[in-house]
Amino acid sequence: MDFSNHHGRIQAEIEDERGQTNSKLQGTAALKQLEAILPKLEVEKTTAKKDAIARTMSAFKLADNYREFELEIRFPDGDKITFKSNK
């Protein structure tokens, strides 16, 4: 998932590589789906890695059987946090 909002210019993309069929949404279709998910994410600069991963998995309704996980968030003030995990 990639979502950016630069001064009101919004770009969204979702690529799902799980299962046997890969899917990719861009633009309005991706944005519509993300508008329902992103408010549930609730990850802030001070969120612990374990909590950020759990909240992301819950918001996106993902199973806990991932091999690799990466979450990068850039905040409006320019700060960036990255959470990575391998199983």
PETA-V470210 format. One record per residue. N is the residue number from 1. RES is the residue in one small letter. OMEGA is omega in radians with two decimals (999 if undefined). NEAR is the number of other C-alpha atoms within 12 Angstrom. Layout:
n=N res=RES omega=OMEGA near=NEAR
n=N res=RES omega=OMEGA near=NEAR
This chain:
n=1 res=m omega=3.08 near=27
n=2 res=d omega=-3.13 near=24
n=3 res=f omega=3.08 near=29
n=4 res=s omega=3.11 near=22
n=5 res=n omega=3.13 near=15
n=6 res=h omega=3.11 near=14
n=7 res=h omega=3.10 near=8
n=8 res=g omega=3.09 near=8
n=9 res=r omega=-3.02 near=11
n=10 res=i omega=3.05 near=19
n=11 res=q omega=-3.13 near=22
n=12 res=a omega=3.11 near=25
n=13 res=e omega=3.08 near=22
n=14 res=i omega=3.07 near=24
n=15 res=e omega=-3.10 near=18
n=16 res=d omega=-3.10 near=18
n=17 res=e omega=3.13 near=13
n=18 res=r omega=3.06 near=14
n=19 res=g omega=-3.06 near=8
n=20 res=q omega=3.12 near=7
n=21 res=t omega=3.08 near=9
n=22 res=n omega=3.09 near=11
n=23 res=s omega=-3.13 near=15
n=24 res=k omega=3.07 near=18
n=25 res=l omega=3.10 near=22
n=26 res=q omega=3.02 near=21
n=27 res=g omega=-3.04 near=20
n=28 res=t omega=-3.14 near=16
n=29 res=a omega=3.12 near=17
n=30 res=a omega=-3.14 near=26
n=31 res=l omega=-3.14 near=24
n=32 res=k omega=3.13 near=19
n=33 res=q omega=-3.11 near=23
n=34 res=l omega=3.13 near=27
n=35 res=e omega=3.10 near=18
n=36 res=a omega=-3.04 near=15
n=37 res=i omega=-2.99 near=23
n=38 res=l omega=3.10 near=25
n=39 res=p omega=3.13 near=16
n=40 res=k omega=-3.03 near=18
n=41 res=l omega=3.06 near=24
n=42 res=e omega=3.06 near=21
n=43 res=v omega=-3.13 near=30
n=44 res=e omega=-3.11 near=23
n=45 res=k omega=-3.07 near=21
n=46 res=t omega=-3.12 near=14
n=47 res=t omega=3.11 near=19
n=48 res=a omega=-3.11 near=17
n=49 res=k omega=-3.12 near=22
n=50 res=k omega=-3.14 near=17
n=51 res=d omega=3.13 near=20
n=52 res=a omega=3.12 near=29
n=53 res=i omega=3.14 near=31
n=54 res=a omega=3.14 near=25
n=55 res=r omega=3.12 near=25
n=56 res=t omega=3.12 near=31
n=57 res=m omega=3.14 near=25
n=58 res=s omega=-3.10 near=20
n=59 res=a omega=-3.11 near=23
n=60 res=f omega=3.14 near=23
n=61 res=k omega=-3.12 near=15
n=62 res=l omega=3.06 near=17
n=63 res=a omega=-3.10 near=15
n=64 res=d omega=-3.09 near=18
n=65 res=n omega=-3.14 near=12
n=66 res=y omega=3.05 near=17
n=67 res=r omega=-3.10 near=12
n=68 res=e omega=-3.12 near=13
n=69 res=f omega=3.05 near=23
n=70 res=e omega=3.10 near=21
n=71 res=l omega=3.09 near=26
n=72 res=e omega=3.13 near=23
n=73 res=i omega=3.02 near=28
n=74 res=r omega=-3.10 near=19
n=75 res=f omega=-3.12 near=17
n=76 res=p omega=-3.13 near=14
n=77 res=d omega=3.10 near=9
n=78 res=g omega=3.10 near=10
n=79 res=d omega=-3.13 near=13
n=80 res=k omega=3.01 near=16
n=81 res=i omega=3.12 near=20
n=82 res=t omega=3.07 near=22
n=83 res=f omega=3.11 near=24
n=84 res=k omega=3.09 near=19
n=85 res=s omega=3.05 near=18
n=86 res=n omega=3.08 near=12
n=87 res=k omega=999 near=10
